Amino acid sequence: MQGVVLTSEELRKLLSCGCPDAVTLYLYRKAELPLETALDALHFTVKQMVGATDCLRQLGLWESSVKSASLPERPVYSDADLNRALRSVRFKKLVGEAQRLLGRTISTEELKTLLGFSEYLRLPADVIGLLLSYCVERSRRRGVRPPSIHTIEKEAYRWSDENIDTLETASFYVQSQLEVHTRIRQLRLHMQIDHRRLTASEEQYLASWIQMGFPDRSIHMAYERTCEKTGGLRWAYMNSILKSWHEKNLHTPQEITLGDIAPAQQSHRKNDAYQHHGDALTPLAKKAVQDALAEGQED
């Protein structure tokens, strides 16, 4: 990876992320090495790869143009192309599964988009099936109607860009993302947001805090501190608290309680070593006075 040059902004973000895998992957990509071989070259597990890419995405350092540039120009599928594909048993099964999951008949143009998943993005049929299932389940958990083909297409491009193109990588990715969605729902209740759906930016905040490694209790501590200081939930203020803890490598409630001492408290602790005018005497000071008086009487 010789010749890799980082800007000061890139360096600042990488040093603050607390994720060595993300740093390694970013340097690998900056060296313009093939992303397709990153798992083997970096000796990453699938879990490490997904975690590293998620971290870089949160930092704004994950660009998807590398793989997209290697794709040929996107074709415009004709009715003849679609009829040819429908003669394939595998594609017909995929169409049937998509219609079953979405609960409706798919239009001709939507079928052409689905055809692009396999012929243009080169995603295997079993991966496309998992993609469809994941998008539908994600919408269900958010309490919204089944996704449009356009929404699924955006997710398909993301999978293609991030090399989520085998059943193994797709299965792990789906499992990890659904776990995040489950925790987001739990945190939403902890933060007393039960009367409406989360906005996209609010959900992104929660996902980023989970990806930083904070358990639910720590996030709730930040929520309570935010409400005490601002009188309510202020997402940006709460994010600044959690980012500060993350930069100090404080994640569990115990670590936060011991390591995050406010400046005023630190000053107060330093001043505790001195006796000030008007302060009540400590037991030790009282004893010293009594001993001094006793010595005076003996003299």
N, C-alpha and C positions, 0 to 999 in steps of 0.2 A: 504494500500500500504506500509506496514511495510517491512523493509529489502531491500529497493531499494537503490542501490549504483551507483553513477554516477562518471565517470572519470572526470578529470579536463578539458579535451577536450569537453566532452559532456556538462559539466556545462557552459563552455565558449560559446559554440554555442547556448545553450538554453537562456542564459542571453542576448545575442546579437540579438535574433530573433525578439523581440518585439511582440510576438504572444502568449498570455497566453493560448489559446486553444491548441496550439502546445505543450507547456510545459506540460499541463495536460494530453494530449493524450500520450505523450512520457513516462511520469511516469506510466501511466496506462499499457502501453505495457511492460515496464521494470519490472513491478510487475507480468508479465506473466498471466495477467487476459485475459479472452476470448474476442477477438476483435469483435466477433459477437454480443456481448451485450454492446459494448462501447457506442452506441448512447443513450441507456436507462440509463446505469450506470452513464454516465457523464452529462446527461441531455443536450446533444448536439442536435442542429438542423442539418439537412443534410448539410446546407451551412457551418456551423461551422466545421463539420467533414471533408468536402472536403478541406476547407481552411487550417485546421490543418495538414492534410496529405500532402498537397502541400508544406506547409512551411517546414515540416520535411524532405520532399524529397529534397528540395533545400539545406538544411543543411547537407544532407548526413546521416540523422538519421532515414530514413524510410527503414526498411528491410522487404521484402515480404516473408521471410521464415516461419513466424509463421503459416499462414494459409496453405501454400504449404505443410508443414510437416504433416498436418492433413489429406491430401488427400491420397487415396490409390495409389499404383503404377499405373502409366499411362498404360492403356491397349493398345494393338495393335489390331485394329479393322480389322476383316476379311471381305471378300465380303459378307459372310452370315449375319454378323452383320449389314452391310450397307443395304442389301436387306430387312432385318427385319425392320430397321428404316424407309425405304422408304414406307413401308406399312402403316406407321402412317400419317394421314392427316396433322397433325401439322408439322412434319418434312418435308413433301413434299412441304408444303407452304413456309417453311423457305428456302428450296433449291431454289424454284422459285423466292423468293424475293432476295436472294443472287445473282442469275444469272442476274436478272433484274438490280440490282444496279451496278454490276461489268461489265455489258454489254457483257457477254460471257458465254459459257457453262463451268461448273465446272467439273474438272476431277474427277475420282474415288477417288484418294488419297486426293484431296481437300475436297471431300464430307466426307471422314472419319475424317478429321480435324474438319470440321463443326459439325460432330456428337459428337466429343469430347467436344465441347463447352457445350452441354446440358447434356451428360451422364457422362463426367469426371469432368468438372468444375461446373456442376449443375447450369448453368445459364438458367433462364426461356426463352422460345421462344421469348416473346416480348422484353426482354432485349437483346437477340442476334440480333434481327432485328434492334434495335436501335444502337447497336454496329456496325453493318455492315454499316448502314446509316451514322453514325458519321465518320467512317474511310474513307468512300468515299468522304464525304463533306470536311473533313480535307485535303485530297489530292487535291481536286478541288481548295480549297482556296490557297494551296501552289503552284498551277500551275503545278502539276505533274500528271502522269497517275494514273488510279485507283489502289488502293493498292493490293498487292498480299495476298493470304490467309495466308502466313507466317507472314506478317505484321499485319494482323487482329488478328492472333493467339496471337502474343505478347501483343496486346492491351487487348485481352480477359483475358489473365493471370493476367494482371495488374488489371482489373476490379474485377476478382475473389479474388485476394490478398487483395484488398482494400474494399471488401464487397459492391461493386457496383453491387448488384444482385437483385434489385427490380426496377420496372418501375419508381418509384418515385425518388430513388437515381440516377438511370441512366439518367433520364430526366434532373435533376438539374445539374449533372456533365457535360453532353453534352452541355447544355446551357451555363454554365460558361466557358467551354473550347472554345467554338466557339466565345464567346465574347472576350476571350483573343486573339484568332487568328485574329479577326477583328481589334483589337487594334494594334496587331503586324504589320498588313499591313499598318495601318495609320502611325505608328512610322517609318516604313521602308521608307515611302515617306518623312517624316519630316527629316530623316537623309540622304536623297538624295541617297538612294539605290534603284534605279528603273531600273537598267540595268542588274540585275542578281537576282537569287534566294538567299535567306539567307542560310547559312550553318546551320547544326543542332546546333552547339555551339552558333552561333549568335542568333538563334531563342530562345535558352535556356536562354541566357542573357536577352533578351527582356521580356520573360515570367517571369523570376525571378524578374525583376524590377516592372512589373505590380503587381505581387503577394506581393511585399513589400508595395504596396499602393501608388505608385507614379502616379499622373496624367500625361498626355502626355506632358504638358507644362514643368513640372519639369524635365522629362527625356530629353526634348529638351534643357533645360538650361545646363544640364550636358554634352550634346553633344557639345553645343557651347563652353563651358569651355574647353572641351577636345581638340577641334580643335584649340582654341587659344593657349593652352599650348604645344601641340604636333605637330601642323601643319596638323592634319588630324584626322580621326576616329581611335582611339586605344581602342579596346573593353575592355581590362583589366584595362586601365587607367580610362575609363569612369565608369566601374564597381566599382572601388575603390572610386570614388567620390560619387556614389549613395549609396554604402554601408556605407560610412562615414555619409552621411545625415540620412540614416535609423537608424544608431546607436544613432544619436543625436535626433531621433524622429522628423526630419524635412522632410516633404513630400510635402506640397503645395508650390507654388512659393513664397507666402507671408512669410511662415515660413522659407524658405531657405534664402530669402533676408535679413530677420531680424536676423536670428540665425547663419548663416554660414559666419563669418567674418574671413578673412585670417589673420594669425599672423602678417604680415607686416602692415595690416590695423589697427589691434588692437594696435600695437606699435605706429603707427602714431597718433592714437586717444589719447593715453596716453601722447605723447609728445606735443600734441596741447595745453596742459594746461600751458606750459612754453614758454616764449619768448626767442628765440635764437638770437645770434649775426648775424646781417645781415638780419633778418626777417623784413618785412614791418610792421609798427606799425598798430595795430588794432584801430578802432575808439575810443574804450574805453581808450586805451593807449595814443592816441593823446590828448584826453580831459584831462587826468591826467597831461600830460606835460604842456599843456596850463594853467591849474589851478596852477601848481607849479610856472610857470614863472610869472603869474599874482600876486601871493603872494609875490614873490621876489621883484617885482617892487613896491609894496605897502610898503615894509620894507624900 
